[in-house]
Amino acid sequence: YMQNVKNTMLDGLLSVLFPHLCCSCGTEGSLLCGNCKSYIDSVSVGACLVCDSVSTSRLCDKCWQVIDTVWVVGARKGVLQRLIGLYKFQYARSAANALASLLAERLPEDLAVTIVPIPTSQPSVRARGYDHMLLCARRLGAVIRRPVAPLLSRTSHHIQHRLDRRQRQAAMQGAFYVNGLIDTQAHYLVLDDIITTGSTVLAAARALRQAGARRVSVVVIAKQLSTIGPTSVKMAKSEWRGDRVV
């Protein structure tokens, strides 16, 4: 806890000494200004948001057997892709604040969940110096006032972005195990940064269900658009208030 307080104080001090610039327009103040946030593209319904199978709803029948529902902030392109890149590869820890805000606005109000971050591989944690998904989960938990439970551990440490679809699906078979107690009455919300094939979040959801979880949903920052999958459309401002979700 004290380490988290120290990190927060350090981030605050650095933001004063070296003000952030919007990753899109360069406006001083934050890594994502309010104007550029409105240019994040959503993912249109026409395919399952998890596995890309043709579907008229957010989840196909197969994925719905494992995941109760899924929320996606937007398509992995433009401003959202730049923000994620800064966070994951340019050591911009403070981007967690902007990402947590985007996630919170995507989720329904008063959603009673326990947030479970996808565990970052140890090579990536060592490279960055921090677990970017755990940090994002804690920031999100603070915004929506919900608990964070890092219940998942990896059985291996594959670097996903180097694998194709078939390799990802094979690598994620039994990729996670639950390292704590499951509350069968709780609604668990798996948090990940990017959905590409859906293999990671499906493996995480299966692990939680096998350990006794009855309700498991997923929220991700960005969806990698497939050339054969759904197309992106401009997000209506009403969607950010939670009036509609995709």
VEXDREN-2710 file (C-alpha; in Angstrom, 1 decimal):
% VEXDREN-2710
k/r/px/py/pz
1/TYR/0.0/0.0/0.0
2/MET/2.8/2.5/1.0
3/GLN/4.5/1.7/-2.3
4/ASN/1.4/2.6/-4.2
5/VAL/1.1/5.9/-2.3
6/LYS/4.7/6.7/-3.1
7/ASN/4.2/5.9/-6.8
8/THR/1.1/8.1/-6.9
9/MET/2.9/11.0/-5.2
10/LEU/5.9/10.6/-7.6
11/ASP/3.6/10.6/-10.7
12/GLY/1.9/13.7/-9.4
13/LEU/5.2/15.5/-8.8
14/LEU/6.5/14.6/-12.3
15/SER/3.2/15.8/-13.9
16/VAL/3.8/19.2/-12.3
17/LEU/7.5/19.4/-13.3
18/PHE/6.9/17.9/-16.7
19/PRO/3.3/18.5/-17.8
20/HIS/1.8/15.8/-20.0
21/LEU/1.0/16.5/-23.6
22/CYS/-2.0/14.9/-25.3
23/CYS/-0.8/11.9/-27.3
24/SER/-3.0/13.0/-30.3
25/CYS/-3.0/16.8/-30.5
26/GLY/-0.2/17.8/-28.2
27/THR/-2.3/20.0/-25.9
28/GLU/-0.7/20.4/-22.5
29/GLY/-2.4/18.9/-19.5
30/SER/-3.0/15.2/-19.9
31/LEU/-2.0/12.3/-22.2
32/LEU/-5.6/12.4/-23.6
33/CYS/-7.5/15.6/-23.8
34/GLY/-11.3/15.7/-23.8
35/ASN/-11.5/16.7/-27.4
36/CYS/-9.4/13.9/-28.7
37/LYS/-11.2/11.3/-26.6
38/SER/-14.3/11.9/-28.8
39/TYR/-12.3/10.6/-31.8
40/ILE/-11.8/7.1/-30.4
41/ASP/-13.5/4.7/-32.8
42/SER/-15.8/2.0/-31.4
43/VAL/-16.3/-1.5/-32.8
44/SER/-19.5/-2.1/-34.6
45/VAL/-21.6/-5.1/-33.8
46/GLY/-21.6/-7.6/-36.7
47/ALA/-19.1/-10.0/-35.2
48/CYS/-18.4/-11.4/-31.7
49/LEU/-16.2/-8.9/-29.9
50/VAL/-14.2/-11.7/-28.4
51/CYS/-13.5/-14.2/-31.2
52/ASP/-14.7/-12.3/-34.4
53/SER/-17.3/-15.0/-35.3
54/VAL/-20.3/-13.6/-37.2
55/SER/-22.8/-12.5/-34.6
56/THR/-25.6/-9.9/-34.3
57/SER/-24.8/-9.3/-30.6
58/ARG/-21.6/-8.6/-28.7
59/LEU/-20.9/-12.3/-28.0
60/CYS/-21.4/-15.4/-30.2
61/ASP/-23.2/-18.4/-28.7
62/LYS/-19.9/-20.2/-28.0
63/CYS/-18.2/-17.3/-26.1
64/TRP/-21.4/-16.5/-24.3
65/GLN/-21.2/-20.0/-22.6
66/VAL/-18.0/-18.7/-20.9
67/ILE/-18.4/-14.9/-20.6
68/ASP/-21.6/-13.2/-19.4
69/THR/-20.9/-9.9/-21.3
70/VAL/-18.0/-7.9/-22.7
71/TRP/-17.3/-4.2/-22.9
72/VAL/-14.7/-2.6/-25.3
73/VAL/-13.5/1.0/-25.1
74/GLY/-12.7/1.2/-28.8
75/ALA/-10.8/0.0/-31.9
76/ARG/-7.1/-0.4/-31.7
77/LYS/-6.2/2.5/-34.0
78/GLY/-5.5/6.2/-33.9
79/VAL/-5.5/7.9/-30.6
80/LEU/-6.3/4.8/-28.5
81/GLN/-3.5/2.9/-30.1
82/ARG/-1.0/5.7/-29.4
83/LEU/-2.1/5.9/-25.8
84/ILE/-1.7/2.2/-25.2
85/GLY/1.7/2.3/-26.9
86/LEU/2.9/5.0/-24.6
87/TYR/1.7/3.0/-21.6
88/LYS/3.2/-0.3/-22.6
89/PHE/6.3/0.6/-24.5
90/GLN/7.3/4.2/-23.6
91/TYR/7.0/3.7/-19.8
92/ALA/4.2/6.3/-19.4
93/ARG/2.8/5.0/-16.2
94/SER/0.5/8.0/-15.8
95/ALA/-1.4/6.7/-18.9
96/ALA/-3.0/4.3/-16.5
97/ASN/-5.1/7.2/-15.3
98/ALA/-6.5/8.1/-18.7
99/LEU/-7.1/4.4/-19.6
100/ALA/-8.9/3.8/-16.3
101/SER/-11.1/6.8/-17.0
102/LEU/-12.0/5.5/-20.5
103/LEU/-12.8/2.0/-19.0
104/ALA/-14.9/3.5/-16.3
105/GLU/-17.0/5.5/-18.8
106/ARG/-17.6/2.4/-20.9
107/LEU/-18.9/0.4/-17.9
108/PRO/-22.5/0.7/-16.7
109/GLU/-22.9/2.8/-13.6
110/ASP/-23.1/0.9/-10.2
111/LEU/-21.7/-2.3/-11.7
112/ALA/-21.0/-4.5/-8.7
113/VAL/-17.9/-6.4/-9.8
114/THR/-14.5/-7.6/-8.5
115/ILE/-11.8/-6.6/-11.1
116/VAL/-9.4/-9.4/-12.1
117/PRO/-6.5/-8.2/-14.2
118/ILE/-4.9/-10.5/-16.8
119/PRO/-1.5/-11.2/-15.3
120/THR/1.4/-9.6/-17.3
121/SER/4.2/-12.0/-18.3
122/GLN/7.3/-11.8/-16.2
123/PRO/9.6/-10.8/-19.1
124/SER/7.2/-7.8/-19.8
125/VAL/7.1/-6.8/-16.1
126/ARG/10.9/-6.8/-15.9
127/ALA/11.2/-4.8/-19.2
128/ARG/8.7/-2.1/-18.0
129/GLY/9.5/-2.2/-14.4
130/TYR/5.8/-2.6/-13.5
131/ASP/2.8/-4.8/-14.2
132/HIS/0.8/-2.5/-16.5
133/MET/-2.4/-4.5/-16.2
134/LEU/-2.4/-4.6/-12.4
135/LEU/-1.6/-0.9/-12.2
136/CYS/-4.5/-0.2/-14.6
137/ALA/-6.8/-2.4/-12.6
138/ARG/-6.0/-0.6/-9.4
139/ARG/-6.6/2.8/-11.0
140/LEU/-9.9/1.5/-12.5
141/GLY/-10.9/0.1/-9.1
142/ALA/-10.3/3.5/-7.5
143/VAL/-12.4/5.3/-10.1
144/ILE/-15.4/2.9/-9.9
145/ARG/-14.9/2.1/-6.2
146/ARG/-14.7/-1.7/-6.7
147/PRO/-12.2/-4.2/-5.3
148/VAL/-9.3/-5.6/-7.3
149/ALA/-8.3/-9.2/-6.9
150/PRO/-5.2/-10.5/-8.8
151/LEU/-6.6/-14.0/-8.7
152/LEU/-5.0/-15.3/-11.9
153/SER/-1.4/-16.6/-12.4
154/ARG/0.2/-17.8/-15.6
155/THR/1.3/-21.3/-16.2
156/SER/3.7/-20.1/-18.9
157/HIS/5.0/-16.7/-20.2
158/HIS/4.4/-16.6/-23.9
159/ILE/4.8/-13.2/-25.6
160/GLN/1.4/-13.0/-27.3
161/HIS/2.1/-10.4/-30.0
162/ARG/4.7/-12.7/-31.6
163/LEU/2.1/-15.4/-32.2
164/ASP/-0.5/-15.9/-35.0
165/ARG/-4.1/-16.8/-34.3
166/ARG/-3.6/-20.5/-34.2
167/GLN/-0.5/-20.2/-32.1
168/ARG/-2.3/-17.9/-29.7
169/GLN/-5.2/-20.3/-29.3
170/ALA/-2.8/-23.2/-28.6
171/ALA/-0.7/-21.2/-26.2
172/MET/-3.7/-20.1/-24.1
173/GLN/-5.0/-23.6/-23.5
174/GLY/-4.8/-23.9/-19.7
175/ALA/-2.6/-20.7/-19.6
176/PHE/-4.0/-19.5/-16.2
177/TYR/-4.8/-20.9/-12.8
178/VAL/-6.6/-19.4/-9.9
179/ASN/-4.3/-18.6/-6.9
180/GLY/-6.9/-17.6/-4.4
181/LEU/-10.4/-18.2/-3.0
182/ILE/-13.4/-17.7/-5.3
183/ASP/-16.6/-16.1/-4.0
184/THR/-19.4/-18.0/-5.9
185/GLN/-21.7/-15.0/-5.3
186/ALA/-19.3/-12.5/-6.8
187/HIS/-19.3/-11.1/-10.4
188/TYR/-15.8/-11.1/-11.7
189/LEU/-14.7/-8.6/-14.3
190/VAL/-11.6/-9.8/-16.3
191/LEU/-9.5/-6.8/-17.4
192/ASP/-7.2/-6.9/-20.4
193/ASP/-5.6/-4.3/-22.7
194/ILE/-6.2/-5.7/-26.2
195/ILE/-8.4/-8.4/-27.6
196/THR/-7.0/-10.0/-30.8
197/THR/-8.3/-13.5/-31.1
198/GLY/-10.0/-13.6/-27.7
199/SER/-7.9/-16.6/-26.6
200/THR/-6.5/-14.8/-23.5
201/VAL/-9.8/-13.6/-22.0
202/LEU/-11.5/-16.9/-22.8
203/ALA/-8.7/-18.8/-21.0
204/ALA/-9.0/-16.5/-18.0
205/ALA/-12.7/-16.7/-17.8
206/ARG/-12.6/-20.5/-18.0
207/ALA/-10.0/-20.7/-15.2
208/LEU/-12.3/-18.6/-13.0
209/ARG/-15.3/-20.7/-13.8
210/GLN/-13.5/-23.9/-13.2
211/ALA/-12.5/-22.6/-9.8
212/GLY/-16.2/-21.9/-8.9
213/ALA/-17.0/-18.4/-10.3
214/ARG/-20.6/-18.3/-11.6
215/ARG/-20.5/-14.8/-13.2
216/VAL/-17.5/-13.7/-15.3
217/SER/-17.5/-10.7/-17.6
218/VAL/-14.7/-9.0/-19.6
219/VAL/-13.7/-5.4/-20.2
220/VAL/-10.8/-4.5/-22.5
221/ILE/-9.3/-1.2/-23.7
222/ALA/-9.0/-2.0/-27.4
223/LYS/-10.1/-4.5/-30.0
224/GLN/-7.7/-5.4/-32.8
225/LEU/-9.7/-5.1/-35.9
226/SER/-9.5/-8.1/-38.3
227/THR/-9.6/-7.5/-42.1
228/ILE/-12.5/-10.0/-42.1
229/GLY/-14.0/-8.9/-38.8
230/PRO/-16.1/-6.0/-37.8
231/THR/-15.6/-2.4/-39.1
232/SER/-15.1/0.6/-36.9
233/VAL/-17.4/3.5/-36.6
234/LYS/-17.3/6.9/-34.9
235/MET/-18.4/6.6/-31.3
236/ALA/-21.4/8.7/-30.3
237/LYS/-20.9/10.9/-27.3
238/SER/-23.9/9.3/-25.6
239/GLU/-22.0/6.0/-25.5
240/TRP/-19.4/7.6/-23.1
241/ARG/-22.1/8.3/-20.6
242/GLY/-23.1/4.6/-20.6
243/ASP/-26.4/5.2/-22.4
244/ARG/-25.3/2.6/-25.0
245/VAL/-22.6/0.0/-24.9
246/VAL/-21.0/-2.1/-27.6
END
